[in-house]
Amino acid sequence: MFGAPGEASLLKERDHIDASYRALIEASPFLALATCGPHGMDCSPRGDPRGLVRVRDEKTIILPDRRGNNRLDSLRNVVHNPQLALLFLIPGLGETVRVNGRAVISADPALLAEYEMDGKLPKVALVITVDAVYFQCSRAVLRAELWNPARHADPSTLPTPGRILAEASASRIDAARYDRELAGRIKDSLY
């Protein structure tokens, strides 16, 4: 039904980060982090300026854990199951980079100091041992026209975060107020 993978699909996978994969990883400002723990799966976005993830050596990458919603789903999962997957996106490029590996959580002050942004340090970082790295062909990104501004959604046609929270909380959260204050709250707590 599906057929065998082509030779290139198998040859592109490495068990370490070579110079080409390093260049792609270091060019990415955004990734999706997938983890699994006793309460299920989690896939969380991560973003920073270019160089979001730093390559320490061919088997090790570092991902700072920036401020988010404090649910800590990914970190909690890593405590129970160190296996994870990363999917790196690079604006303007169709290919994505996938990394599968195992992580430990580090609160080492010297390590965290390397990731200071706007005078603030991440609380922890994931030190990831690379098991596999490979690029994914561009078909999905091309089909989605992800980088085509003409295909971007019109925000006015979609529910706002405030509306979603008002519906989920039976109106305990005031939608208009939440949306009005959201931009300032994000700006003040970006790092």
N, C-alpha and C positions, 0 to 999 in steps of 0.2 A: 504494500500500500504506500509506504513512504520511500522505500529504496534506501540504499546504503549512503552514508555521508560521503561527499567527495573528498579526494585526497587533501585538498587545501584546507577543508574543514577540520581535518585531524592534525595536519602539520602545524597549523597556527598556534596550537596549544603548547604552552611551555610550563615548566614547574618552577620557574623563576622569572624575575623581571629583567629583560635584556634592555639594551639601549633604546630600541624602538618603542617598546612598551613603556619604558620610563618616560620618554618624551610625551606620549599620549596621556599618561596618568597625570604628569605634572602640568599639562595644558588644560586639564579639566577643572572647572569651577563648581561642578555639581555632580552628585552621585546619589543613587538609591542604595541604602544599606538594608539587607535582608538578614533577619535572625530568626531563630526558633527556640522556644523555651517551653516550660511545663504548661503554660497557659495559652500556647499557640504561637502563630507566626507574627512577625512584624516586618514591615517594609517602610523605612523612614527616609525622607529627603535630607540631604546634607549639602551645604553650600558655603562657599567662601570665595575670595578672589582666586584667580589662577594659582594653582599649587595647593589646593585644598588638602590633598594628601601628599605627604612627603615620603620619598623613597629613601629609606635608611641604607639598605643594601639590596642585593638581588633577591633576597628571601623575606625582607621586612619592610612594611610600610606603616606609617603613623597617621591616624585620623583623630584630630582633636574633637572632643564632644562639646560643641557650642551650646549656648543657652537655647532651650526650646520650650516645650509646654510642661516640662517636669513630670511627665508620665513615666519616663525612664524605661519604657518598654524594651528598647534595644539593649540597654545596659543590663537590665534584669535578665534578659534572655542569655546574654553572653556569660553571666555568672553561672548559669545552669548548663549551657551548651556553647562552647567557644566557636563552633562552626558558624561561618557567615558567608555572605556573598555580596559583592559590590558591583554596581553597574554604573560606569562613568559615562557622562555625556559631555561632549565638547561642542559648544555653539558653532554652527556653521559646518560641522563635519557629520556625515551620515553614519560612519562607523562608531560603535560604542566599544568600550573595553570592559571585560568581565574579569573579576578576580574572585576566586574562591580561596578561603583560608580559615585560620583559627586565630582568635583574638584573646588577649588578656587586657584587663583594665589597669591603667597606670595613673597614679596621682603623684608621680615623681616631679618635684618642683622644678628641677633643671629641664626636664623634658617639656613641661607645660609652659615654661618661660619662652621656649622657641616659638610658641603659637600666640603670643600676646597680640591683641588687636584692640585699638583704641584704649590702651592702658588696662585692659582686662584679660585675664587668663581663663582658659577653659578649666572646668573643675577636674576633668580627667581626660585621658586620651586612650584610644584603642591602639595597642601595638599588635599588628596583624602579621602572622606568618603566612606567606603565600604558598598555597598548594598548587594552584593553577591560574594561569592568566592567558587570555586570548581575546582577539577582537571579534565582534559580531558584525556581520555584513550590514550594509546600510538599508536593506529593504524596508524594515519597519519604520525607520525615521523618514525615508522617502515617501512611503505610502501615507504616513501621517502628515506630511509636509510640515514637520515640526518647526523648521526655521523660516517658513514663509509667513511674513507678517499679514498677508492678505487672508490667511487661514486662522489667525488668532481670534479667540472668542470675544464677543462684545460683552464686557462685564455686566452691562445693564440688563442683559437677558438672562442672567443667572442668579440664583439665590445668594445672598450675601452671608458672610459668617454669622452676623447678628441674627439674621432670619433663621438660619439653621439652628443656632443655639436657642432662640426663642421657642421654636417648634419642639426641640428636644427637651427643653426644660419646662414645658407647659407654661410659657411666658414668664417664668421667674427671672429670666434674663431679658432686659429691655433691648430689643433688636436695634432700634434707631440709636440709642445711646452707645451700645457696644460698637456698632459700625462707625459712629462719629468719632469715638475715642481710639479706634484701632490703629490708625496710622501713627499717632503720637506714641501709643504704647509700644508699638514695634520699634519706632525710631529710638525711643529711650532705653529699650532693652535688647537691641540688636546684638550686642556683645557683652 
